[in-house]
Amino acid sequence: MELGIAVKRIDSYSLVDVQGEIDVYTAPKLREKLIELVAEGSHDIVVNLEGVDFLDSTGLGVLVGALKRVKANDGSLSLVCTQDKILKIFKITGLTKVFPIHGSIDEATSSPE
Amino acid sequence: MGPVTLELPPRSPYVGVARLAIASLARRQGLHEEVVDDLLIAVSEAVTNALLATEEEGSDEAVTVRWDGGPDEVAVHILDRGRVYDPEAALDPSDTQSLRFTLSLALLQSLVDRCDFGPRDGGGMRTTLILNL
């Protein structure tokens, strides 16, 4: 089971495109990438979850940790997700109130955070 | 379909193995795909909790995942030899794992019809996930 992560810049945003399953095995790779981005000065991050097949509490914990880091730098972290099975996880845990969740990359990178 | 038991090494790559096996058994049982998705998240949560408790205990004993699919309900039992804990007390905010565990508990309690925790005979924890059919 592999987790694919690709990063590109869109205007002032760093777009983190994630592919695969995020669980206790793969989440450290995402955590490291997000920590690296913040350390490099990327404080406005969009995480695209459209290619994510599976997400559990470990992955949610990584996203919450990254959100805290960018907020400590007056930045933002938003998500792109339209898959019902992934959105359900955010709804159950109440994290829809914590993360801005967008329906497309265009929407995420044009929204004032 | 009778009970099926998996013995998994207490290491993180095997959480995905548990999901694969349970997905196959759940589909064979004829569960709706949306129910399978929910069950896989619950299994992943319970196996992750078991692995982390086993790691904390410094144990290398296997995590057992037991599928028992009957005509009226499906039960998935996750058994470990890790640290014994009270799930409510484990929500202590001073615990560094607390955020993940809080989220995990919310998912476990929402995605299956019943989730029971308790000590396992001989040490460790037992988590039982029940789906009513």
gemmi code that builds the backbone of each chain (N, CA, C; Angstrom):
import gemmi

chains = {
    "A": [
        ("MET", (0.847, -1.185, 0.000), (0.000, 0.000, 0.000), (0.891, 1.246, 0.000)),
        ("GLU", (0.763, 2.057, -1.023), (1.594, 3.241, -1.152), (0.729, 4.480, -1.059)),
        ("LEU", (1.343, 5.553, -0.597), (0.657, 6.841, -0.584), (1.415, 7.752, -1.527)),
        ("GLY", (0.731, 8.265, -2.542), (1.370, 9.192, -3.476), (1.122, 10.617, -3.034)),
        ("ILE", (2.187, 11.416, -3.028), (2.048, 12.831, -2.647), (2.790, 13.675, -3.675)),
        ("ALA", (2.086, 14.619, -4.281), (2.718, 15.545, -5.228), (2.361, 16.964, -4.794)),
        ("VAL", (3.341, 17.856, -4.890), (3.119, 19.248, -4.466), (3.370, 20.176, -5.633)),
        ("LYS", (2.470, 21.123, -5.815), (2.751, 22.183, -6.793), (2.222, 23.512, -6.276)),
        ("ARG", (2.742, 24.590, -6.847), (2.312, 25.926, -6.427), (1.196, 26.418, -7.336)),
        ("ILE", (0.174, 26.962, -6.746), (-0.868, 27.665, -7.501), (-1.021, 29.026, -6.827)),
        ("ASP", (-0.506, 30.052, -7.500), (-0.480, 31.406, -6.919), (0.221, 31.348, -5.557)),
        ("SER", (-0.467, 31.791, -4.497), (0.211, 31.805, -3.190), (0.014, 30.496, -2.424)),
        ("TYR", (-0.666, 29.535, -3.046), (-0.994, 28.282, -2.354), (-0.022, 27.156, -2.718)),
        ("SER", (0.199, 26.284, -1.769), (0.850, 24.994, -2.065), (-0.261, 23.957, -2.127)),
        ("LEU", (-0.353, 23.322, -3.292), (-1.377, 22.287, -3.464), (-0.724, 20.929, -3.224)),
        ("VAL", (-1.251, 20.198, -2.253), (-0.734, 18.863, -1.925), (-1.751, 17.847, -2.437)),
        ("ASP", (-1.343, 17.145, -3.484), (-2.227, 16.175, -4.120), (-1.929, 14.798, -3.521)),
        ("VAL", (-2.918, 14.190, -2.879), (-2.685, 12.921, -2.173), (-3.451, 11.800, -2.883)),
        ("GLN", (-2.756, 10.684, -3.103), (-3.366, 9.532, -3.776), (-3.158, 8.285, -2.925)),
        ("GLY", (-4.226, 7.527, -2.702), (-4.071, 6.243, -2.007), (-4.800, 6.202, -0.683)),
        ("GLU", (-4.266, 5.423, 0.250), (-4.924, 5.210, 1.537), (-4.118, 5.877, 2.655)),
        ("ILE", (-4.807, 6.630, 3.504), (-4.121, 7.299, 4.624), (-4.527, 6.592, 5.910)),
        ("ASP", (-3.572, 5.871, 6.486), (-3.811, 5.179, 7.759), (-2.547, 5.251, 8.608)),
        ("VAL", (-2.479, 4.460, 9.649), (-1.356, 4.546, 10.592), (-0.011, 4.220, 9.912)),
        ("TYR", (-0.059, 3.455, 8.826), (1.167, 3.094, 8.112), (1.640, 4.222, 7.203)),
        ("THR", (0.708, 4.834, 6.489), (1.090, 5.818, 5.472), (1.050, 7.268, 5.967)),
        ("ALA", (0.294, 7.523, 7.044), (0.116, 8.905, 7.502), (1.432, 9.621, 7.841)),
        ("PRO", (2.455, 8.908, 8.383), (3.704, 9.625, 8.683), (4.325, 10.301, 7.459)),
        ("LYS", (4.146, 9.690, 6.273), (4.695, 10.284, 5.048), (4.003, 11.623, 4.753)),
        ("LEU", (2.690, 11.668, 4.956), (1.947, 12.915, 4.738), (2.332, 13.939, 5.801)),
        ("ARG", (2.466, 13.477, 7.051), (2.843, 14.388, 8.137), (4.180, 15.057, 7.828)),
        ("GLU", (5.160, 14.236, 7.400), (6.501, 14.775, 7.107), (6.443, 15.806, 5.989)),
        ("LYS", (5.664, 15.514, 4.951), (5.574, 16.443, 3.819), (4.960, 17.767, 4.249)),
        ("LEU", (3.911, 17.696, 5.070), (3.244, 18.932, 5.506), (4.147, 19.742, 6.447)),
        ("ILE", (4.864, 19.047, 7.315), (5.809, 19.742, 8.209), (6.898, 20.425, 7.378)),
        ("GLU", (7.386, 19.707, 6.374), (8.438, 20.241, 5.491), (7.940, 21.504, 4.769)),
        ("LEU", (6.722, 21.441, 4.270), (6.182, 22.608, 3.550), (6.094, 23.832, 4.459)),
        ("VAL", (5.586, 23.634, 5.666), (5.454, 24.764, 6.595), (6.838, 25.299, 6.960)),
        ("ALA", (7.788, 24.379, 7.171), (9.154, 24.798, 7.517), (9.795, 25.590, 6.384)),
        ("GLU", (9.391, 25.292, 5.152), (9.939, 26.015, 3.988), (9.235, 27.344, 3.740)),
        ("GLY", (8.207, 27.604, 4.534), (7.527, 28.898, 4.398), (6.203, 28.839, 3.672)),
        ("SER", (5.737, 27.642, 3.326), (4.404, 27.528, 2.711), (3.371, 27.513, 3.821)),
        ("HIS", (2.651, 28.602, 3.942), (1.691, 28.707, 5.049), (0.237, 28.707, 4.593)),
        ("ASP", (0.039, 28.675, 3.282), (-1.321, 28.536, 2.744), (-1.356, 27.253, 1.927)),
        ("ILE", (-1.974, 26.251, 2.499), (-1.903, 24.903, 1.929), (-3.294, 24.414, 1.574)),
        ("VAL", (-3.387, 23.775, 0.414), (-4.621, 23.101, 0.019), (-4.280, 21.622, -0.134)),
        ("VAL", (-5.000, 20.765, 0.567), (-4.774, 19.317, 0.445), (-5.913, 18.739, -0.385)),
        ("ASN", (-5.538, 18.173, -1.525), (-6.538, 17.588, -2.418), (-6.723, 16.109, -2.074)),
        ("LEU", (-7.916, 15.782, -1.564), (-8.210, 14.408, -1.135), (-9.005, 13.631, -2.190)),
        ("GLU", (-9.124, 14.171, -3.394), (-9.957, 13.503, -4.402), (-9.414, 12.126, -4.796)),
        ("GLY", (-8.102, 11.934, -4.655), (-7.513, 10.639, -5.012), (-7.346, 9.713, -3.817)),
        ("VAL", (-7.936, 10.084, -2.687), (-7.783, 9.267, -1.464), (-8.916, 8.241, -1.387)),
        ("ASP", (-8.530, 6.974, -1.288), (-9.513, 5.882, -1.233), (-9.950, 5.575, 0.192)),
        ("PHE", (-9.091, 5.920, 1.144), (-9.375, 5.538, 2.531), (-8.717, 6.553, 3.458)),
        ("LEU", (-9.434, 6.913, 4.512), (-8.909, 7.874, 5.495), (-9.440, 7.478, 6.861)),
        ("ASP", (-8.564, 7.423, 7.861), (-9.046, 7.131, 9.214), (-8.546, 8.184, 10.199)),
        ("SER", (-8.666, 7.905, 11.496), (-8.356, 8.928, 12.503), (-6.892, 9.345, 12.470)),
        ("THR", (-5.996, 8.453, 12.042), (-4.581, 8.824, 11.992), (-4.372, 9.926, 10.956)),
        ("GLY", (-5.028, 9.765, 9.803), (-4.935, 10.781, 8.758), (-5.572, 12.089, 9.197)),
        ("LEU", (-6.711, 11.990, 9.884), (-7.366, 13.203, 10.388), (-6.443, 13.927, 11.366)),
        ("GLY", (-5.775, 13.157, 12.226), (-4.850, 13.745, 13.193), (-3.719, 14.498, 12.512)),
        ("VAL", (-3.228, 13.958, 11.401), (-2.152, 14.618, 10.644), (-2.658, 15.953, 10.079)),
        ("LEU", (-3.873, 15.942, 9.549), (-4.421, 17.178, 8.967), (-4.659, 18.232, 10.052)),
        ("VAL", (-5.153, 17.793, 11.214), (-5.366, 18.746, 12.314), (-4.021, 19.316, 12.784)),
        ("GLY", (-3.001, 18.464, 12.865), (-1.665, 18.927, 13.260), (-1.126, 19.961, 12.278)),
        ("ALA", (-1.323, 19.717, 10.993), (-0.854, 20.663, 9.968), (-1.633, 21.973, 10.045)),
        ("LEU", (-2.926, 21.865, 10.326), (-3.747, 23.081, 10.454), (-3.222, 23.957, 11.600)),
        ("LYS", (-2.871, 23.310, 12.713), (-2.332, 24.072, 13.850), (-1.035, 24.781, 13.458)),
        ("ARG", (-0.197, 24.072, 12.678), (1.089, 24.662, 12.283), (0.899, 25.871, 11.371)),
        ("VAL", (0.024, 25.744, 10.379), (-0.145, 26.894, 9.472), (-0.821, 28.062, 10.207)),
        ("LYS", (-1.739, 27.747, 11.100), (-2.415, 28.837, 11.832), (-1.436, 29.573, 12.743)),
        ("ALA", (-0.462, 28.827, 13.271), (0.564, 29.464, 14.101), (1.402, 30.442, 13.278)),
        ("ASN", (1.334, 30.303, 11.956), (2.050, 31.207, 11.045), (1.070, 32.101, 10.273)),
        ("ASP", (-0.101, 32.289, 10.852), (-1.157, 33.100, 10.200), (-1.515, 32.592, 8.816)),
        ("GLY", (-1.409, 31.304, 8.626), (-1.724, 30.725, 7.323), (-3.065, 30.018, 7.319)),
        ("SER", (-3.240, 29.193, 6.302), (-4.526, 28.485, 6.151), (-4.282, 27.072, 5.626)),
        ("LEU", (-5.198, 26.199, 5.940), (-5.175, 24.855, 5.350), (-6.606, 24.495, 4.998)),
        ("SER", (-6.832, 24.243, 3.723), (-8.170, 23.829, 3.309), (-8.077, 22.527, 2.542)),
        ("LEU", (-9.214, 21.917, 2.337), (-9.265, 20.596, 1.710), (-10.118, 20.646, 0.456)),
        ("VAL", (-9.802, 19.761, -0.492), (-10.679, 19.541, -1.634), (-11.191, 18.117, -1.514)),
        ("CYS", (-12.499, 17.980, -1.440), (-13.071, 16.639, -1.288), (-14.542, 16.649, -1.701)),
        ("THR", (-14.888, 15.730, -2.592), (-16.306, 15.585, -2.970), (-16.807, 14.152, -2.738)),
        ("GLN", (-15.915, 13.273, -2.283), (-16.320, 11.869, -2.095), (-17.141, 11.718, -0.816)),
        ("ASP", (-18.326, 11.167, -0.969), (-19.212, 11.016, 0.195), (-18.567, 10.210, 1.323)),
        ("LYS", (-17.855, 9.135, 0.949), (-17.319, 8.269, 2.012), (-16.208, 8.958, 2.812)),
        ("ILE", (-15.502, 9.902, 2.199), (-14.474, 10.653, 2.930), (-15.122, 11.812, 3.698)),
        ("LEU", (-16.063, 12.491, 3.056), (-16.758, 13.598, 3.733), (-17.461, 13.114, 5.004)),
        ("LYS", (-17.975, 11.886, 4.933), (-18.670, 11.311, 6.089), (-17.765, 11.278, 7.332)),
        ("ILE", (-16.482, 10.977, 7.111), (-15.512, 10.909, 8.226), (-15.365, 12.283, 8.886)),
        ("PHE", (-15.308, 13.311, 8.055), (-15.188, 14.672, 8.599), (-16.465, 15.074, 9.336)),
        ("LYS", (-17.606, 14.655, 8.801), (-18.879, 15.022, 9.447), (-19.010, 14.342, 10.801)),
        ("ILE", (-18.716, 13.035, 10.856), (-18.860, 12.283, 12.120), (-17.985, 12.880, 13.220)),
        ("THR", (-16.786, 13.290, 12.830), (-15.828, 13.773, 13.832), (-15.967, 15.274, 14.105)),
        ("GLY", (-16.897, 15.920, 13.417), (-17.110, 17.353, 13.632), (-16.071, 18.231, 12.953)),
        ("LEU", (-15.224, 17.641, 12.128), (-14.130, 18.424, 11.533), (-14.568, 19.248, 10.324)),
        ("THR", (-15.825, 19.100, 9.913), (-16.330, 19.992, 8.855), (-16.403, 21.429, 9.379)),
        ("LYS", (-16.422, 21.555, 10.724), (-16.466, 22.900, 11.299), (-15.059, 23.470, 11.467)),
        ("VAL", (-14.063, 22.605, 11.300), (-12.677, 23.014, 11.531), (-11.966, 23.328, 10.211)),
        ("PHE", (-12.239, 22.504, 9.198), (-11.571, 22.681, 7.900), (-12.527, 23.296, 6.872)),
        ("PRO", (-12.055, 24.282, 6.119), (-12.813, 24.652, 4.924), (-12.688, 23.499, 3.914)),
        ("ILE", (-13.816, 23.000, 3.428), (-13.795, 21.882, 2.473), (-14.439, 22.358, 1.172)),
        ("HIS", (-13.671, 22.260, 0.093), (-14.108, 22.777, -1.198), (-14.402, 21.652, -2.182)),
        ("GLY", (-15.185, 22.004, -3.204), (-15.557, 21.021, -4.216), (-14.595, 20.935, -5.372)),
        ("SER", (-13.650, 21.863, -5.449), (-12.668, 21.818, -6.546), (-11.414, 22.576, -6.134)),
        ("ILE", (-10.341, 22.321, -6.875), (-9.075, 23.025, -6.604), (-9.243, 24.513, -6.914)),
        ("ASP", (-9.940, 24.810, -8.018), (-10.166, 26.217, -8.385), (-10.854, 26.976, -7.252)),
        ("GLU", (-11.876, 26.323, -6.696), (-12.623, 26.964, -5.606), (-11.715, 27.180, -4.390)),
        ("ALA", (-10.895, 26.173, -4.090), (-10.022, 26.256, -2.903), (-8.956, 27.327, -3.058)),
        ("THR", (-8.460, 27.485, -4.290), (-7.355, 28.437, -4.491), (-7.852, 29.831, -4.860)),
        ("SER", (-9.166, 29.984, -4.902), (-9.677, 31.341, -5.162), (-10.470, 31.877, -3.975)),
        ("SER", (-10.643, 31.015, -2.948), (-11.417, 31.436, -1.782), (-10.551, 32.238, -0.834)),
        ("PRO", (-11.060, 33.345, -0.334), (-10.329, 34.018, 0.744), (-10.429, 33.171, 1.998)),
        ("GLU", (-9.314, 32.862, 2.636), (-9.344, 31.999, 3.840), (-9.406, 32.839, 5.089)),
    ],
    "B": [
        ("MET", (-21.420, -18.790, 6.550), (-19.953, -18.698, 6.583), (-19.487, -18.719, 8.049)),
        ("GLY", (-18.602, -19.596, 8.343), (-18.150, -19.746, 9.726), (-17.142, -18.693, 10.124)),
        ("PRO", (-16.684, -18.747, 11.369), (-15.717, -17.756, 11.845), (-14.388, -17.860, 11.101)),
        ("VAL", (-13.741, -16.750, 10.936), (-12.409, -16.690, 10.308), (-11.519, -15.891, 11.244)),
        ("THR", (-10.322, -16.410, 11.512), (-9.414, -15.724, 12.438), (-8.106, -15.367, 11.752)),
        ("LEU", (-7.692, -14.118, 11.912), (-6.405, -13.651, 11.378), (-5.493, -13.327, 12.556)),
        ("GLU", (-4.247, -13.703, 12.430), (-3.249, -13.326, 13.440), (-2.267, -12.383, 12.759)),
        ("LEU", (-2.231, -11.146, 13.203), (-1.413, -10.136, 12.521), (-0.240, -9.698, 13.392)),
        ("PRO", (0.948, -9.602, 12.817), (2.058, -9.000, 13.572), (1.675, -7.580, 13.976)),
        ("PRO", (2.053, -7.138, 15.173), (1.604, -5.824, 15.651), (2.408, -4.675, 15.041)),
        ("ARG", (2.319, -4.549, 13.727), (3.043, -3.491, 13.013), (2.115, -2.827, 11.996)),
        ("SER", (2.375, -1.565, 11.745), (1.405, -0.742, 11.007), (1.053, -1.237, 9.595)),
        ("PRO", (1.968, -1.849, 8.825), (1.544, -2.278, 7.483), (0.399, -3.292, 7.506)),
        ("TYR", (0.220, -3.970, 8.607), (-0.785, -5.040, 8.666), (-2.208, -4.522, 8.891)),
        ("VAL", (-2.343, -3.220, 9.182), (-3.700, -2.656, 9.279), (-4.383, -2.762, 7.913)),
        ("GLY", (-3.617, -2.487, 6.863), (-4.170, -2.615, 5.509), (-4.517, -4.053, 5.167)),
        ("VAL", (-3.741, -4.988, 5.665), (-4.025, -6.416, 5.443), (-5.349, -6.793, 6.108)),
        ("ALA", (-5.559, -6.288, 7.327), (-6.834, -6.556, 8.024), (-7.997, -6.002, 7.212)),
        ("ARG", (-7.824, -4.814, 6.671), (-8.918, -4.210, 5.874), (-9.221, -5.052, 4.636)),
        ("LEU", (-8.157, -5.498, 3.963), (-8.358, -6.312, 2.752), (-9.131, -7.586, 3.070)),
        ("ALA", (-8.733, -8.242, 4.144), (-9.382, -9.508, 4.513), (-10.844, -9.282, 4.907)),
        ("ILE", (-11.088, -8.249, 5.711), (-12.463, -7.985, 6.160), (-13.332, -7.537, 4.984)),
        ("ALA", (-12.755, -6.786, 4.056), (-13.528, -6.360, 2.873), (-13.989, -7.578, 2.087)),
        ("SER", (-13.089, -8.529, 1.929), (-13.415, -9.733, 1.172), (-14.520, -10.537, 1.874)),
        ("LEU", (-14.382, -10.688, 3.191), (-15.380, -11.447, 3.957), (-16.733, -10.729, 3.957)),
        ("ALA", (-16.707, -9.410, 4.081), (-17.955, -8.645, 4.130), (-18.692, -8.732, 2.790)),
        ("ARG", (-17.945, -8.689, 1.699), (-18.594, -8.780, 0.373), (-19.142, -10.187, 0.156)),
        ("ARG", (-18.400, -11.169, 0.631), (-18.873, -12.552, 0.526), (-20.157, -12.740, 1.338)),
        ("GLN", (-20.257, -11.978, 2.438), (-21.463, -12.040, 3.278), (-22.647, -11.333, 2.603)),
        ("GLY", (-22.336, -10.533, 1.571), (-23.401, -9.836, 0.842), (-23.735, -8.466, 1.391)),
        ("LEU", (-22.824, -7.898, 2.189), (-23.095, -6.561, 2.749), (-23.050, -5.509, 1.649)),
        ("HIS", (-23.899, -4.519, 1.778), (-23.957, -3.401, 0.838), (-22.605, -2.659, 0.874)),
        ("GLU", (-22.220, -2.144, -0.276), (-20.887, -1.536, -0.387), (-20.689, -0.373, 0.601)),
        ("GLU", (-21.745, 0.376, 0.858), (-21.630, 1.493, 1.802), (-21.386, 0.974, 3.229)),
        ("VAL", (-22.001, -0.156, 3.548), (-21.801, -0.765, 4.875), (-20.376, -1.328, 4.972)),
        ("VAL", (-19.903, -1.886, 3.859), (-18.521, -2.402, 3.841), (-17.548, -1.250, 4.117)),
        ("ASP", (-17.762, -0.112, 3.458), (-16.872, 1.049, 3.669), (-16.857, 1.455, 5.145)),
        ("ASP", (-18.038, 1.524, 5.749), (-18.115, 1.910, 7.172), (-17.408, 0.885, 8.057)),
        ("LEU", (-17.627, -0.392, 7.775), (-17.009, -1.445, 8.587), (-15.481, -1.395, 8.469)),
        ("LEU", (-14.991, -1.102, 7.260), (-13.532, -1.062, 7.068), (-12.891, 0.057, 7.884)),
        ("ILE", (-13.588, 1.182, 7.984), (-13.038, 2.271, 8.811), (-13.025, 1.828, 10.274)),
        ("ALA", (-14.126, 1.229, 10.719), (-14.194, 0.786, 12.125), (-13.109, -0.260, 12.421)),
        ("VAL", (-12.910, -1.203, 11.494), (-11.869, -2.227, 11.694), (-10.485, -1.576, 11.735)),
        ("SER", (-10.272, -0.632, 10.832), (-8.977, 0.052, 10.793), (-8.726, 0.781, 12.115)),
        ("GLU", (-9.762, 1.427, 12.642), (-9.619, 2.124, 13.922), (-9.283, 1.141, 15.048)),
        ("ALA", (-10.045, 0.057, 15.109), (-9.855, -0.890, 16.212), (-8.486, -1.580, 16.117)),
        ("VAL", (-8.064, -1.926, 14.903), (-6.754, -2.591, 14.756), (-5.632, -1.591, 15.061)),
        ("THR", (-5.804, -0.343, 14.631), (-4.789, 0.680, 14.945), (-4.686, 0.870, 16.458)),
        ("ASN", (-5.820, 0.962, 17.134), (-5.793, 1.097, 18.599), (-5.082, -0.100, 19.233)),
        ("ALA", (-5.347, -1.285, 18.700), (-4.720, -2.506, 19.230), (-3.202, -2.480, 19.001)),
        ("LEU", (-2.789, -2.052, 17.818), (-1.340, -1.997, 17.511), (-0.638, -1.003, 18.429)),
        ("LEU", (-1.264, 0.160, 18.615), (-0.619, 1.194, 19.430), (-0.547, 0.760, 20.896)),
        ("ALA", (-1.613, 0.089, 21.375), (-1.601, -0.398, 22.765), (-0.549, -1.488, 22.942)),
        ("THR", (-0.392, -2.318, 21.907), (0.619, -3.390, 21.965), (2.023, -2.791, 21.961)),
        ("GLU", (2.203, -1.778, 21.116), (3.497, -1.085, 21.028), (3.837, -0.428, 22.364)),
        ("GLU", (2.836, 0.232, 22.971), (3.064, 0.897, 24.266), (3.493, -0.098, 25.331)),
        ("GLU", (2.954, -1.298, 25.241), (3.259, -2.337, 26.227), (4.630, -2.964, 25.964)),
        ("GLY", (5.207, -2.669, 24.773), (6.493, -3.272, 24.418), (6.359, -4.735, 24.071)),
        ("SER", (5.147, -5.125, 23.694), (4.894, -6.536, 23.376), (5.023, -6.766, 21.874)),
        ("ASP", (5.333, -7.997, 21.500), (5.385, -8.345, 20.079), (4.328, -9.406, 19.746)),
        ("GLU", (3.364, -9.532, 20.659), (2.325, -10.556, 20.438), (1.346, -10.128, 19.359)),
        ("ALA", (0.874, -11.099, 18.614), (-0.010, -10.827, 17.477), (-1.305, -10.148, 17.914)),
        ("VAL", (-1.856, -9.379, 16.982), (-3.212, -8.853, 17.131), (-4.138, -9.825, 16.398)),
        ("THR", (-5.172, -10.255, 17.078), (-6.115, -11.211, 16.486), (-7.352, -10.476, 15.981)),
        ("VAL", (-7.717, -10.770, 14.743), (-8.956, -10.228, 14.179), (-9.839, -11.428, 13.840)),
        ("ARG", (-11.005, -11.488, 14.477), (-11.881, -12.647, 14.277), (-13.206, -12.199, 13.668)),
        ("TRP", (-13.507, -12.756, 12.506), (-14.772, -12.458, 11.805), (-15.769, -13.545, 12.134)),
        ("ASP", (-16.974, -13.123, 12.521), (-18.022, -14.111, 12.783), (-19.312, -13.596, 12.143)),
        ("GLY", (-19.590, -14.080, 10.950), (-20.749, -13.603, 10.202), (-21.908, -14.574, 10.310)),
        ("GLY", (-22.955, -14.175, 11.018), (-24.143, -15.018, 11.154), (-25.297, -14.470, 10.328)),
        ("PRO", (-26.461, -15.127, 10.410), (-27.605, -14.665, 9.606), (-28.191, -13.339, 10.095)),
        ("ASP", (-28.045, -13.048, 11.391), (-28.663, -11.838, 11.945), (-27.678, -10.715, 12.237)),
        ("GLU", (-26.419, -11.083, 12.418), (-25.434, -10.046, 12.711), (-24.040, -10.497, 12.295)),
        ("VAL", (-23.198, -9.501, 12.091), (-21.769, -9.742, 11.862), (-21.031, -9.194, 13.074)),
        ("ALA", (-20.145, -10.008, 13.634), (-19.298, -9.537, 14.725), (-17.845, -9.604, 14.277)),
        ("VAL", (-17.112, -8.541, 14.535), (-15.666, -8.563, 14.302), (-15.002, -8.270, 15.645)),
        ("HIS", (-14.195, -9.217, 16.090), (-13.506, -9.072, 17.373), (-12.045, -8.737, 17.095)),
        ("ILE", (-11.526, -7.741, 17.814), (-10.114, -7.369, 17.682), (-9.505, -7.538, 19.073)),
        ("LEU", (-8.504, -8.410, 19.148), (-7.928, -8.765, 20.455), (-6.433, -8.500, 20.444)),
        ("ASP", (-5.954, -7.882, 21.530), (-4.517, -7.618, 21.598), (-3.984, -8.005, 22.970)),
        ("ARG", (-2.675, -7.936, 23.086), (-2.010, -8.159, 24.384), (-1.300, -6.891, 24.828)),
        ("GLY", (-1.885, -5.772, 24.473), (-1.264, -4.490, 24.796), (-1.731, -3.940, 26.126)),
        ("ARG", (-1.479, -2.646, 26.282), (-1.844, -1.945, 27.511), (-3.364, -2.012, 27.696)),
        ("VAL", (-3.777, -2.285, 28.917), (-5.206, -2.274, 29.227), (-5.597, -0.836, 29.590)),
        ("TYR", (-6.657, -0.345, 28.987), (-7.056, 1.029, 29.262), (-8.576, 1.125, 29.307)),
        ("ASP", (-9.008, 2.193, 29.960), (-10.426, 2.524, 29.976), (-10.632, 3.541, 28.849)),
        ("PRO", (-11.435, 3.223, 27.844), (-11.583, 4.153, 26.712), (-11.976, 5.561, 27.141)),
        ("GLU", (-12.826, 5.681, 28.153), (-13.231, 7.030, 28.586), (-12.053, 7.763, 29.220)),
        ("ALA", (-11.278, 7.049, 30.052), (-10.130, 7.673, 30.705), (-9.030, 7.991, 29.695)),
        ("ALA", (-8.994, 7.236, 28.592), (-7.954, 7.458, 27.580), (-8.172, 8.767, 26.828)),
        ("LEU", (-9.292, 9.418, 27.121), (-9.551, 10.707, 26.477), (-8.910, 11.852, 27.259)),
        ("ASP", (-8.019, 11.521, 28.185), (-7.277, 12.514, 28.954), (-6.529, 13.457, 27.996)),
        ("PRO", (-6.764, 14.780, 28.103), (-6.112, 15.701, 27.164), (-4.599, 15.759, 27.306)),
        ("SER", (-4.050, 15.237, 28.418), (-2.587, 15.255, 28.552), (-1.941, 14.128, 27.748)),
        ("ASP", (-2.764, 13.225, 27.256), (-2.258, 12.096, 26.471), (-1.998, 12.578, 25.043)),
        ("THR", (-0.768, 12.379, 24.533), (-0.423, 12.887, 23.200), (-1.215, 12.179, 22.104)),
        ("GLN", (-1.686, 10.959, 22.396), (-2.482, 10.223, 21.418), (-3.957, 10.594, 21.524)),
        ("SER", (-4.270, 11.531, 22.435), (-5.666, 11.754, 22.764), (-6.512, 12.235, 21.593)),
        ("LEU", (-5.971, 13.129, 20.787), (-6.761, 13.647, 19.663), (-7.127, 12.506, 18.721)),
        ("ARG", (-6.123, 11.714, 18.350), (-6.403, 10.605, 17.437), (-7.405, 9.647, 18.067)),
        ("PHE", (-7.233, 9.375, 19.366), (-8.127, 8.416, 20.012), (-9.549, 8.970, 20.125)),
        ("THR", (-9.667, 10.263, 20.389), (-10.998, 10.886, 20.446), (-11.705, 10.729, 19.110)),
        ("LEU", (-10.970, 11.003, 18.039), (-11.550, 10.870, 16.694), (-11.887, 9.409, 16.415)),
        ("SER", (-10.984, 8.530, 16.829), (-11.176, 7.094, 16.611), (-12.446, 6.606, 17.315)),
        ("LEU", (-12.618, 7.045, 18.550), (-13.787, 6.625, 19.329), (-15.079, 7.120, 18.672)),
        ("ALA", (-15.053, 8.355, 18.198), (-16.243, 8.908, 17.523), (-16.588, 8.062, 16.300)),
        ("LEU", (-15.568, 7.664, 15.541), (-15.818, 6.855, 14.341), (-16.327, 5.468, 14.726)),
        ("LEU", (-15.686, 4.854, 15.717), (-16.107, 3.508, 16.134), (-17.561, 3.505, 16.608)),
        ("GLN", (-17.932, 4.541, 17.339), (-19.291, 4.566, 17.898), (-20.346, 4.942, 16.868)),
        ("SER", (-19.908, 5.486, 15.728), (-20.882, 5.915, 14.712), (-21.037, 4.931, 13.565)),
        ("LEU", (-19.985, 4.196, 13.247), (-19.971, 3.457, 11.983), (-20.473, 2.018, 12.083)),
        ("VAL", (-20.609, 1.512, 13.298), (-21.178, 0.170, 13.466), (-22.358, 0.281, 14.434)),
        ("ASP", (-23.182, -0.761, 14.483), (-24.355, -0.688, 15.354), (-23.977, -0.725, 16.827)),
        ("ARG", (-22.881, -1.422, 17.127), (-22.422, -1.481, 18.528), (-20.910, -1.677, 18.560)),
        ("CYS", (-20.275, -1.003, 19.483), (-18.827, -1.184, 19.673), (-18.583, -1.350, 21.166)),
        ("ASP", (-18.064, -2.507, 21.549), (-17.808, -2.783, 22.967), (-16.308, -2.917, 23.200)),
        ("PHE", (-15.838, -2.327, 24.300), (-14.440, -2.466, 24.715), (-14.405, -3.229, 26.033)),
        ("GLY", (-13.346, -3.943, 26.245), (-13.193, -4.572, 27.541), (-11.847, -5.247, 27.650)),
        ("PRO", (-11.474, -5.637, 28.872), (-10.212, -6.356, 29.035), (-10.325, -7.761, 28.445)),
        ("ARG", (-9.228, -8.237, 27.904), (-9.189, -9.589, 27.344), (-8.679, -10.553, 28.410)),
        ("ASP", (-9.237, -11.721, 28.437), (-8.749, -12.730, 29.382), (-7.256, -12.949, 29.154)),
        ("GLY", (-6.487, -12.906, 30.224), (-5.042, -13.147, 30.107), (-4.249, -11.896, 29.810)),
        ("GLY", (-4.914, -10.750, 29.722), (-4.212, -9.481, 29.482), (-4.484, -8.924, 28.109)),
        ("GLY", (-4.483, -7.586, 28.047), (-4.756, -6.920, 26.779), (-6.193, -6.449, 26.692)),
        ("MET", (-6.553, -6.018, 25.502), (-7.895, -5.453, 25.286), (-8.649, -6.231, 24.223)),
        ("ARG", (-9.958, -6.137, 24.316), (-10.854, -6.745, 23.329), (-11.816, -5.668, 22.855)),
        ("THR", (-11.908, -5.531, 21.547), (-12.891, -4.620, 20.961), (-13.808, -5.462, 20.083)),
        ("THR", (-15.102, -5.297, 20.250), (-16.064, -6.043, 19.436), (-16.930, -5.072, 18.653)),
        ("LEU", (-16.962, -5.275, 17.345), (-17.782, -4.455, 16.451), (-18.951, -5.303, 15.991)),
        ("ILE", (-20.156, -4.768, 16.156), (-21.356, -5.524, 15.762), (-22.124, -4.763, 14.687)),
        ("LEU", (-22.482, -5.477, 13.634), (-23.383, -4.948, 12.613), (-24.638, -5.799, 12.636)),
        ("ASN", (-25.799, -5.175, 12.804), (-27.061, -5.920, 12.700), (-27.437, -6.047, 11.228)),
        ("LEU", (-27.864, -7.234, 10.826), (-28.221, -7.442, 9.413), (-29.729, -7.361, 9.236)),
    ],
}
model = gemmi.Model(1)
for chain_id, residues in chains.items():
    chain = gemmi.Chain(chain_id)
    for i, (resn, *xyz) in enumerate(residues, 1):
        res = gemmi.Residue()
        res.name, res.seqid = resn, gemmi.SeqId(i, " ")
        for name, pos in zip(("N", "CA", "C"), xyz):
            atom = gemmi.Atom()
            atom.name, atom.element = name, gemmi.Element(name[0])
            atom.pos, atom.b_iso = gemmi.Position(*pos), 0.0
            res.add_atom(atom)
        chain.add_residue(res)
    model.add_chain(chain)
structure = gemmi.Structure()
structure.add_model(model)
structure.setup_entities()
